[in-house]
Amino acid sequence: MPSVPVTEPFINKPEVARRLGKTLRTVDNWMKRGILPYYKIGRSVEFKWSDVESHLTKTCRVALRT
């Protein structure tokens, strides 16, 4: 029996803001600056959380406070 691939659902901008602990305005700014990858589907904007996490891991650095 062939296995059906599980596809990751899209999430919306408020959910991305909630997961990142940021405001919608910050998410908008980060989209414009290319910090967050997103999909433009018609007039709506959607995200794949795995893409967001992967992109942030590659492009942002971790700063530790001392």
PDB file of N, CA, C and O in Angstrom, chain B, residues numbered from 101:
ATOM      1  N   MET B 101       0.850  -1.178   0.000  1.00  0.00           N
ATOM      2  CA  MET B 101       0.000   0.000   0.000  1.00  0.00           C
ATOM      3  C   MET B 101       0.899   1.247   0.000  1.00  0.00           C
ATOM      4  O   MET B 101       1.690   1.426   0.926  1.00  0.00           O
ATOM      5  N   PRO B 102       0.791   2.111  -1.022  1.00  0.00           N
ATOM      6  CA  PRO B 102       1.652   3.298  -1.084  1.00  0.00           C
ATOM      7  C   PRO B 102       1.274   4.307  -0.010  1.00  0.00           C
ATOM      8  O   PRO B 102       0.101   4.499   0.311  1.00  0.00           O
ATOM      9  N   SER B 103       2.311   4.948   0.537  1.00  0.00           N
ATOM     10  CA  SER B 103       2.040   5.954   1.563  1.00  0.00           C
ATOM     11  C   SER B 103       1.759   7.300   0.894  1.00  0.00           C
ATOM     12  O   SER B 103       2.372   7.652  -0.114  1.00  0.00           O
ATOM     13  N   VAL B 104       0.846   8.020   1.463  1.00  0.00           N
ATOM     14  CA  VAL B 104       0.474   9.339   0.954  1.00  0.00           C
ATOM     15  C   VAL B 104       1.357  10.367   1.641  1.00  0.00           C
ATOM     16  O   VAL B 104       1.410  10.399   2.870  1.00  0.00           O
ATOM     17  N   PRO B 105       2.056  11.211   0.881  1.00  0.00           N
ATOM     18  CA  PRO B 105       2.903  12.214   1.532  1.00  0.00           C
ATOM     19  C   PRO B 105       2.064  13.210   2.326  1.00  0.00           C
ATOM     20  O   PRO B 105       1.018  13.669   1.869  1.00  0.00           O
ATOM     21  N   VAL B 106       2.534  13.525   3.496  1.00  0.00           N
ATOM     22  CA  VAL B 106       1.845  14.487   4.352  1.00  0.00           C
ATOM     23  C   VAL B 106       2.373  15.869   3.996  1.00  0.00           C
ATOM     24  O   VAL B 106       3.573  16.134   4.081  1.00  0.00           O
ATOM     25  N   THR B 107       1.465  16.738   3.598  1.00  0.00           N
ATOM     26  CA  THR B 107       1.882  18.089   3.246  1.00  0.00           C
ATOM     27  C   THR B 107       1.656  19.022   4.422  1.00  0.00           C
ATOM     28  O   THR B 107       0.665  18.918   5.146  1.00  0.00           O
ATOM     29  N   GLU B 108       2.580  19.914   4.588  1.00  0.00           N
ATOM     30  CA  GLU B 108       2.501  20.888   5.672  1.00  0.00           C
ATOM     31  C   GLU B 108       1.458  21.940   5.319  1.00  0.00           C
ATOM     32  O   GLU B 108       1.474  22.477   4.212  1.00  0.00           O
ATOM     33  N   PRO B 109       0.557  22.239   6.240  1.00  0.00           N
ATOM     34  CA  PRO B 109      -0.446  23.261   5.937  1.00  0.00           C
ATOM     35  C   PRO B 109       0.158  24.668   5.954  1.00  0.00           C
ATOM     36  O   PRO B 109       1.154  24.922   6.632  1.00  0.00           O
ATOM     37  N   PHE B 110      -0.453  25.559   5.208  1.00  0.00           N
ATOM     38  CA  PHE B 110      -0.056  26.962   5.250  1.00  0.00           C
ATOM     39  C   PHE B 110      -0.587  27.582   6.534  1.00  0.00           C
ATOM     40  O   PHE B 110      -1.615  27.161   7.064  1.00  0.00           O
ATOM     41  N   ILE B 111       0.127  28.584   7.025  1.00  0.00           N
ATOM     42  CA  ILE B 111      -0.362  29.361   8.170  1.00  0.00           C
ATOM     43  C   ILE B 111      -0.421  30.825   7.747  1.00  0.00           C
ATOM     44  O   ILE B 111       0.266  31.245   6.816  1.00  0.00           O
ATOM     45  N   ASN B 112      -1.254  31.592   8.446  1.00  0.00           N
ATOM     46  CA  ASN B 112      -1.444  32.994   8.063  1.00  0.00           C
ATOM     47  C   ASN B 112      -0.528  33.924   8.869  1.00  0.00           C
ATOM     48  O   ASN B 112       0.193  33.493   9.768  1.00  0.00           O
ATOM     49  N   LYS B 113      -0.582  35.175   8.525  1.00  0.00           N
ATOM     50  CA  LYS B 113       0.296  36.182   9.131  1.00  0.00           C
ATOM     51  C   LYS B 113       0.093  36.310  10.650  1.00  0.00           C
ATOM     52  O   LYS B 113       1.081  36.370  11.381  1.00  0.00           O
ATOM     53  N   PRO B 114      -1.146  36.354  11.146  1.00  0.00           N
ATOM     54  CA  PRO B 114      -1.302  36.429  12.611  1.00  0.00           C
ATOM     55  C   PRO B 114      -0.688  35.228  13.342  1.00  0.00           C
ATOM     56  O   PRO B 114      -0.163  35.376  14.445  1.00  0.00           O
ATOM     57  N   GLU B 115      -0.753  34.046  12.731  1.00  0.00           N
ATOM     58  CA  GLU B 115      -0.167  32.861  13.363  1.00  0.00           C
ATOM     59  C   GLU B 115       1.360  32.953  13.386  1.00  0.00           C
ATOM     60  O   GLU B 115       1.987  32.573  14.375  1.00  0.00           O
ATOM     61  N   VAL B 116       1.960  33.453  12.309  1.00  0.00           N
ATOM     62  CA  VAL B 116       3.412  33.656  12.277  1.00  0.00           C
ATOM     63  C   VAL B 116       3.813  34.661  13.354  1.00  0.00           C
ATOM     64  O   VAL B 116       4.780  34.442  14.084  1.00  0.00           O
ATOM     65  N   ALA B 117       3.074  35.757  13.452  1.00  0.00           N
ATOM     66  CA  ALA B 117       3.365  36.772  14.473  1.00  0.00           C
ATOM     67  C   ALA B 117       3.269  36.164  15.870  1.00  0.00           C
ATOM     68  O   ALA B 117       4.116  36.429  16.723  1.00  0.00           O
ATOM     69  N   ARG B 118       2.254  35.362  16.102  1.00  0.00           N
ATOM     70  CA  ARG B 118       2.077  34.719  17.413  1.00  0.00           C
ATOM     71  C   ARG B 118       3.244  33.787  17.726  1.00  0.00           C
ATOM     72  O   ARG B 118       3.789  33.819  18.829  1.00  0.00           O
ATOM     73  N   ARG B 119       3.625  32.959  16.758  1.00  0.00           N
ATOM     74  CA  ARG B 119       4.716  32.004  16.986  1.00  0.00           C
ATOM     75  C   ARG B 119       6.055  32.694  17.216  1.00  0.00           C
ATOM     76  O   ARG B 119       6.889  32.203  17.975  1.00  0.00           O
ATOM     77  N   LEU B 120       6.256  33.825  16.565  1.00  0.00           N
ATOM     78  CA  LEU B 120       7.512  34.564  16.730  1.00  0.00           C
ATOM     79  C   LEU B 120       7.472  35.533  17.908  1.00  0.00           C
ATOM     80  O   LEU B 120       8.508  36.062  18.310  1.00  0.00           O
ATOM     81  N   GLY B 121       6.286  35.769  18.464  1.00  0.00           N
ATOM     82  CA  GLY B 121       6.154  36.723  19.561  1.00  0.00           C
ATOM     83  C   GLY B 121       6.338  38.151  19.091  1.00  0.00           C
ATOM     84  O   GLY B 121       6.863  38.988  19.826  1.00  0.00           O
ATOM     85  N   LYS B 122       5.908  38.436  17.865  1.00  0.00           N
ATOM     86  CA  LYS B 122       6.060  39.761  17.257  1.00  0.00           C
ATOM     87  C   LYS B 122       4.695  40.301  16.852  1.00  0.00           C
ATOM     88  O   LYS B 122       3.697  39.582  16.886  1.00  0.00           O
ATOM     89  N   THR B 123       4.661  41.577  16.468  1.00  0.00           N
ATOM     90  CA  THR B 123       3.423  42.196  16.005  1.00  0.00           C
ATOM     91  C   THR B 123       3.240  41.944  14.510  1.00  0.00           C
ATOM     92  O   THR B 123       4.177  41.561  13.810  1.00  0.00           O
ATOM     93  N   LEU B 124       2.020  42.166  14.040  1.00  0.00           N
ATOM     94  CA  LEU B 124       1.747  42.049  12.604  1.00  0.00           C
ATOM     95  C   LEU B 124       2.581  43.056  11.820  1.00  0.00           C
ATOM     96  O   LEU B 124       3.036  42.759  10.716  1.00  0.00           O
ATOM     97  N   ARG B 125       2.779  44.223  12.376  1.00  0.00           N
ATOM     98  CA  ARG B 125       3.590  45.245  11.698  1.00  0.00           C
ATOM     99  C   ARG B 125       5.033  44.764  11.524  1.00  0.00           C
ATOM    100  O   ARG B 125       5.637  44.995  10.477  1.00  0.00           O
ATOM    101  N   THR B 126       5.581  44.106  12.529  1.00  0.00           N
ATOM    102  CA  THR B 126       6.935  43.564  12.426  1.00  0.00           C
ATOM    103  C   THR B 126       6.997  42.489  11.346  1.00  0.00           C
ATOM    104  O   THR B 126       7.943  42.455  10.559  1.00  0.00           O
ATOM    105  N   VAL B 127       5.999  41.613  11.305  1.00  0.00           N
ATOM    106  CA  VAL B 127       5.957  40.576  10.266  1.00  0.00           C
ATOM    107  C   VAL B 127       5.916  41.229   8.886  1.00  0.00           C
ATOM    108  O   VAL B 127       6.630  40.798   7.981  1.00  0.00           O
ATOM    109  N   ASP B 128       5.093  42.263   8.714  1.00  0.00           N
ATOM    110  CA  ASP B 128       5.038  42.986   7.439  1.00  0.00           C
ATOM    111  C   ASP B 128       6.406  43.568   7.072  1.00  0.00           C
ATOM    112  O   ASP B 128       6.861  43.440   5.935  1.00  0.00           O
ATOM    113  N   ASN B 129       7.049  44.202   8.039  1.00  0.00           N
ATOM    114  CA  ASN B 129       8.367  44.797   7.787  1.00  0.00           C
ATOM    115  C   ASN B 129       9.393  43.729   7.417  1.00  0.00           C
ATOM    116  O   ASN B 129      10.191  43.929   6.502  1.00  0.00           O
ATOM    117  N   TRP B 130       9.376  42.604   8.117  1.00  0.00           N
ATOM    118  CA  TRP B 130      10.325  41.531   7.836  1.00  0.00           C
ATOM    119  C   TRP B 130      10.057  40.914   6.462  1.00  0.00           C
ATOM    120  O   TRP B 130      10.994  40.487   5.787  1.00  0.00           O
ATOM    121  N   MET B 131       8.804  40.862   6.046  1.00  0.00           N
ATOM    122  CA  MET B 131       8.474  40.370   4.702  1.00  0.00           C
ATOM    123  C   MET B 131       9.067  41.306   3.655  1.00  0.00           C
ATOM    124  O   MET B 131       9.690  40.852   2.696  1.00  0.00           O
ATOM    125  N   LYS B 132       8.876  42.609   3.837  1.00  0.00           N
ATOM    126  CA  LYS B 132       9.397  43.602   2.887  1.00  0.00           C
ATOM    127  C   LYS B 132      10.915  43.563   2.803  1.00  0.00           C
ATOM    128  O   LYS B 132      11.485  43.775   1.733  1.00  0.00           O
ATOM    129  N   ARG B 133      11.576  43.292   3.931  1.00  0.00           N
ATOM    130  CA  ARG B 133      13.033  43.269   3.979  1.00  0.00           C
ATOM    131  C   ARG B 133      13.618  41.915   3.562  1.00  0.00           C
ATOM    132  O   ARG B 133      14.837  41.760   3.490  1.00  0.00           O
ATOM    133  N   GLY B 134      12.753  40.944   3.289  1.00  0.00           N
ATOM    134  CA  GLY B 134      13.220  39.628   2.860  1.00  0.00           C
ATOM    135  C   GLY B 134      13.663  38.731   3.998  1.00  0.00           C
ATOM    136  O   GLY B 134      14.332  37.724   3.767  1.00  0.00           O
ATOM    137  N   ILE B 135      13.300  39.078   5.221  1.00  0.00           N
ATOM    138  CA  ILE B 135      13.686  38.277   6.379  1.00  0.00           C
ATOM    139  C   ILE B 135      12.782  37.053   6.509  1.00  0.00           C
ATOM    140  O   ILE B 135      13.223  36.000   6.969  1.00  0.00           O
ATOM    141  N   LEU B 136      11.529  37.189   6.108  1.00  0.00           N
ATOM    142  CA  LEU B 136      10.590  36.073   6.180  1.00  0.00           C
ATOM    143  C   LEU B 136      10.162  35.644   4.780  1.00  0.00           C
ATOM    144  O   LEU B 136       9.708  36.474   3.993  1.00  0.00           O
ATOM    145  N   PRO B 137      10.300  34.358   4.460  1.00  0.00           N
ATOM    146  CA  PRO B 137       9.801  33.871   3.172  1.00  0.00           C
ATOM    147  C   PRO B 137       8.285  33.667   3.251  1.00  0.00           C
ATOM    148  O   PRO B 137       7.766  33.215   4.271  1.00  0.00           O
ATOM    149  N   TYR B 138       7.592  33.998   2.182  1.00  0.00           N
ATOM    150  CA  TYR B 138       6.135  33.860   2.177  1.00  0.00           C
ATOM    151  C   TYR B 138       5.649  33.517   0.777  1.00  0.00           C
ATOM    152  O   TYR B 138       6.380  33.650  -0.204  1.00  0.00           O
ATOM    153  N   TYR B 139       4.415  33.080   0.709  1.00  0.00           N
ATOM    154  CA  TYR B 139       3.755  32.740  -0.551  1.00  0.00           C
ATOM    155  C   TYR B 139       2.623  33.720  -0.777  1.00  0.00           C
ATOM    156  O   TYR B 139       1.799  33.932   0.113  1.00  0.00           O
ATOM    157  N   LYS B 140       2.572  34.309  -1.930  1.00  0.00           N
ATOM    158  CA  LYS B 140       1.482  35.215  -2.297  1.00  0.00           C
ATOM    159  C   LYS B 140       0.521  34.384  -3.140  1.00  0.00           C
ATOM    160  O   LYS B 140       0.855  33.978  -4.253  1.00  0.00           O
ATOM    161  N   ILE B 141      -0.663  34.133  -2.613  1.00  0.00           N
ATOM    162  CA  ILE B 141      -1.667  33.326  -3.284  1.00  0.00           C
ATOM    163  C   ILE B 141      -2.878  34.221  -3.514  1.00  0.00           C
ATOM    164  O   ILE B 141      -3.650  34.496  -2.596  1.00  0.00           O
ATOM    165  N   GLY B 142      -3.028  34.667  -4.755  1.00  0.00           N
ATOM    166  CA  GLY B 142      -4.085  35.636  -5.032  1.00  0.00           C
ATOM    167  C   GLY B 142      -3.789  36.914  -4.273  1.00  0.00           C
ATOM    168  O   GLY B 142      -2.731  37.521  -4.434  1.00  0.00           O
ATOM    169  N   ARG B 143      -4.736  37.309  -3.449  1.00  0.00           N
ATOM    170  CA  ARG B 143      -4.545  38.513  -2.646  1.00  0.00           C
ATOM    171  C   ARG B 143      -4.140  38.209  -1.213  1.00  0.00           C
ATOM    172  O   ARG B 143      -3.985  39.118  -0.398  1.00  0.00           O
ATOM    173  N   SER B 144      -3.969  36.936  -0.912  1.00  0.00           N
ATOM    174  CA  SER B 144      -3.595  36.575   0.460  1.00  0.00           C
ATOM    175  C   SER B 144      -2.132  36.184   0.552  1.00  0.00           C
ATOM    176  O   SER B 144      -1.496  35.834  -0.443  1.00  0.00           O
ATOM    177  N   VAL B 145      -1.619  36.252   1.756  1.00  0.00           N
ATOM    178  CA  VAL B 145      -0.228  35.898   2.044  1.00  0.00           C
ATOM    179  C   VAL B 145      -0.262  34.712   2.994  1.00  0.00           C
ATOM    180  O   VAL B 145      -0.956  34.735   4.010  1.00  0.00           O
ATOM    181  N   GLU B 146       0.488  33.686   2.656  1.00  0.00           N
ATOM    182  CA  GLU B 146       0.554  32.481   3.478  1.00  0.00           C
ATOM    183  C   GLU B 146       2.009  32.112   3.715  1.00  0.00           C
ATOM    184  O   GLU B 146       2.897  32.525   2.969  1.00  0.00           O
ATOM    185  N   PHE B 147       2.242  31.331   4.760  1.00  0.00           N
ATOM    186  CA  PHE B 147       3.585  30.926   5.151  1.00  0.00           C
ATOM    187  C   PHE B 147       3.607  29.425   5.397  1.00  0.00           C
ATOM    188  O   PHE B 147       2.587  28.824   5.737  1.00  0.00           O
ATOM    189  N   LYS B 148       4.768  28.833   5.224  1.00  0.00           N
ATOM    190  CA  LYS B 148       5.039  27.464   5.680  1.00  0.00           C
ATOM    191  C   LYS B 148       6.004  27.631   6.846  1.00  0.00           C
ATOM    192  O   LYS B 148       7.087  28.192   6.682  1.00  0.00           O
ATOM    193  N   TRP B 149       5.618  27.151   8.013  1.00  0.00           N
ATOM    194  CA  TRP B 149       6.426  27.369   9.207  1.00  0.00           C
ATOM    195  C   TRP B 149       7.830  26.788   9.046  1.00  0.00           C
ATOM    196  O   TRP B 149       8.800  27.375   9.527  1.00  0.00           O
ATOM    197  N   SER B 150       7.947  25.647   8.378  1.00  0.00           N
ATOM    198  CA  SER B 150       9.271  25.053   8.188  1.00  0.00           C
ATOM    199  C   SER B 150      10.168  25.968   7.355  1.00  0.00           C
ATOM    200  O   SER B 150      11.371  26.041   7.606  1.00  0.00           O
ATOM    201  N   ASP B 151       9.600  26.672   6.361  1.00  0.00           N
ATOM    202  CA  ASP B 151      10.373  27.626   5.563  1.00  0.00           C
ATOM    203  C   ASP B 151      10.839  28.802   6.418  1.00  0.00           C
ATOM    204  O   ASP B 151      11.981  29.249   6.311  1.00  0.00           O
ATOM    205  N   VAL B 152       9.943  29.292   7.264  1.00  0.00           N
ATOM    206  CA  VAL B 152      10.278  30.432   8.139  1.00  0.00           C
ATOM    207  C   VAL B 152      11.413  30.044   9.079  1.00  0.00           C
ATOM    208  O   VAL B 152      12.399  30.771   9.202  1.00  0.00           O
ATOM    209  N   GLU B 153      11.274  28.889   9.746  1.00  0.00           N
ATOM    210  CA  GLU B 153      12.306  28.438  10.680  1.00  0.00           C
ATOM    211  C   GLU B 153      13.643  28.216   9.975  1.00  0.00           C
ATOM    212  O   GLU B 153      14.689  28.634  10.471  1.00  0.00           O
ATOM    213  N   SER B 154      13.604  27.569   8.839  1.00  0.00           N
ATOM    214  CA  SER B 154      14.828  27.280   8.094  1.00  0.00           C
ATOM    215  C   SER B 154      15.529  28.568   7.664  1.00  0.00           C
ATOM    216  O   SER B 154      16.744  28.697   7.812  1.00  0.00           O
ATOM    217  N   HIS B 155      14.764  29.511   7.135  1.00  0.00           N
ATOM    218  CA  HIS B 155      15.336  30.773   6.664  1.00  0.00           C
ATOM    219  C   HIS B 155      15.947  31.572   7.826  1.00  0.00           C
ATOM    220  O   HIS B 155      17.042  32.119   7.702  1.00  0.00           O
ATOM    221  N   LEU B 156      15.231  31.632   8.946  1.00  0.00           N
ATOM    222  CA  LEU B 156      15.747  32.366  10.104  1.00  0.00           C
ATOM    223  C   LEU B 156      17.011  31.708  10.647  1.00  0.00           C
ATOM    224  O   LEU B 156      17.932  32.402  11.077  1.00  0.00           O
ATOM    225  N   THR B 157      17.063  30.387  10.631  1.00  0.00           N
ATOM    226  CA  THR B 157      18.240  29.668  11.104  1.00  0.00           C
ATOM    227  C   THR B 157      19.458  29.986  10.241  1.00  0.00           C
ATOM    228  O   THR B 157      20.568  30.133  10.752  1.00  0.00           O
ATOM    229  N   LYS B 158      19.246  30.092   8.934  1.00  0.00           N
ATOM    230  CA  LYS B 158      20.349  30.353   8.008  1.00  0.00           C
ATOM    231  C   LYS B 158      20.802  31.813   8.016  1.00  0.00           C
ATOM    232  O   LYS B 158      21.987  32.090   7.826  1.00  0.00           O
ATOM    233  N   THR B 159      19.881  32.743   8.232  1.00  0.00           N
ATOM    234  CA  THR B 159      20.202  34.153   8.031  1.00  0.00           C
ATOM    235  C   THR B 159      20.368  34.961   9.316  1.00  0.00           C
ATOM    236  O   THR B 159      20.885  36.077   9.270  1.00  0.00           O
ATOM    237  N   CYS B 160      19.946  34.430  10.451  1.00  0.00           N
ATOM    238  CA  CYS B 160      20.043  35.186  11.703  1.00  0.00           C
ATOM    239  C   CYS B 160      21.060  34.531  12.615  1.00  0.00           C
ATOM    240  O   CYS B 160      21.273  33.320  12.566  1.00  0.00           O
ATOM    241  N   ARG B 161      21.673  35.337  13.434  1.00  0.00           N
ATOM    242  CA  ARG B 161      22.647  34.784  14.374  1.00  0.00           C
ATOM    243  C   ARG B 161      22.060  34.800  15.770  1.00  0.00           C
ATOM    244  O   ARG B 161      21.159  35.579  16.080  1.00  0.00           O
ATOM    245  N   VAL B 162      22.581  33.937  16.588  1.00  0.00           N
ATOM    246  CA  VAL B 162      22.146  33.843  17.986  1.00  0.00           C
ATOM    247  C   VAL B 162      23.107  34.677  18.817  1.00  0.00           C
ATOM    248  O   VAL B 162      24.320  34.469  18.785  1.00  0.00           O
ATOM    249  N   ALA B 163      22.558  35.607  19.548  1.00  0.00           N
ATOM    250  CA  ALA B 163      23.372  36.461  20.418  1.00  0.00           C
ATOM    251  C   ALA B 163      23.053  36.116  21.867  1.00  0.00           C
ATOM    252  O   ALA B 163      21.897  36.145  22.288  1.00  0.00           O
ATOM    253  N   LEU B 164      24.082  35.795  22.608  1.00  0.00           N
ATOM    254  CA  LEU B 164      23.903  35.468  24.010  1.00  0.00           C
ATOM    255  C   LEU B 164      24.257  36.669  24.870  1.00  0.00           C
ATOM    256  O   LEU B 164      25.282  37.318  24.662  1.00  0.00           O
ATOM    257  N   ARG B 165      23.405  36.953  25.828  1.00  0.00           N
ATOM    258  CA  ARG B 165      23.694  38.046  26.755  1.00  0.00           C
ATOM    259  C   ARG B 165      24.597  37.536  27.857  1.00  0.00           C
ATOM    260  O   ARG B 165      24.453  36.411  28.337  1.00  0.00           O
ATOM    261  N   THR B 166      25.515  38.371  28.240  1.00  0.00           N
ATOM    262  CA  THR B 166      26.425  37.965  29.321  1.00  0.00           C
ATOM    263  C   THR B 166      26.206  38.776  30.558  1.00  0.00           C
ATOM    264  O   THR B 166      26.886  38.566  31.562  1.00  0.00           O
TER     265      THR B 166
END
